Amino acid sequence: MATGGLSYADAGVDIDAGNALVERIKSASVRTSRSGNVDGLGGFGGMFDLRAAGYEDPIIVAATDGVGTKLKIAIETGHFGGVGIDLVAMCVNDLVCQGAEPLFFLDYLATGRLDVGRAALVIESIAEGCALSGCALIGGETAEMPGMYAGDDFDLAGFAVGAMERGRGLPSGVSEGDVLLGLASDGVHSNGFSLVRRIVEEHGCSWDDACPWADNSLGQALLTPTKLYVRGAVNAIRAGALRGLAHITGGGLTENVPRVLPEGLGAEIDLGAWELPPVFAWLAEKGGFAEPELLRTFNAGIGMVAVTPAVSVESVTVAFAEGGHQVFRIGRVVAGDDVVFQGKLL
């Protein structure tokens, strides 16, 4: 023990490492700057000017989420370049479903021991997700908590704030006969990974194994980041052609589509309207589960569903296509209370 008594470093907390991380990530934050930014990192809080962002009578919308046990694969493989994008996507994709434009983002990283290099990779990927979403990274917190997290474990949480002009929220006006447009996913995204990890473990697979459906390792393929739907969604919202958006996360199509439907309305979804991505076919085969379990656990290839009147299908499709999204016409809104699936995916 040092003659001067114990220090914070003796307890496992490295203040100098935290300061070094803040300095390293400042440039990442700067590249997410957008109209409305007031200050950079380093203060006790982040500030944002809604008037400078162009809003006259705004309603604030907030969302928070994490990456879930997908983080375990990143930790075990050492691939951290996409989990920050996952974090941003899980928050901002929810915001646009309310009709809001994401404006700024804050992150929370908690770990037992702060590895500056690893933390910087994670936060730089958060900045990448923000830049791709037109969302400013205005602050965050890195908590070093010895004894709370074992070994290299860490956790992430994100907080996104957006705005919309009063009276323009979603869902709104969803009616019988409206068309459901499905936006292609980029893979498993960030839910269902407790089941994914169980399947991999039970079959004796390794994250370093060659991926059966892609030209990289199994771990790298499963870490493909969650698709960001913001730019296409904001385009469609500004065009005034959307009546609803559903982010397809936990609960899959089965449970998320009804969240945008008013009482007395259901949905018919044609499972033949798109091709099941091979990652889900592999998981279903290895896990031995049937189509209903697939549809209520994973996104099954559709990461977001847009609801639009039939006359607006073309303009909404163009808005999302310009945002880089593949669009499928997957069904319609019908009288009833359930989601009815027609055809087969598996």
Secondary structure, 3 states (H helix, E strand, C coil): CCCCCCCCHHHCCCHHHHHHHHHHHHHHHHCCCCCCECCCCCCCCCCECCCCCCCCCEEEEEEEEECCCHHHHHHHHCCCCCHHHHHHHHHHHHHHHCCCEEEEEEEEEEECCCCHHHHHHHHHHHHHHHHHHCCEEEEEEEEECECCECCCCEEEEEEEEEEEECCCCCCCCCCCCCEEEEEECCCCCCCCHHHHHHHHHHCCCCCCCECCCCCCEHHHHHCCCCCCCHHHHHHHHHCCCCCEEEECCCCHHHHHHHHHCCCCEEEEEEHHHCCCCHHHHHHHHHHCCCHHHHHHHCCCCEEEEEEECHHHHHHHHHHHHHCCCCEEEEEEEEECCCEEEECCCC
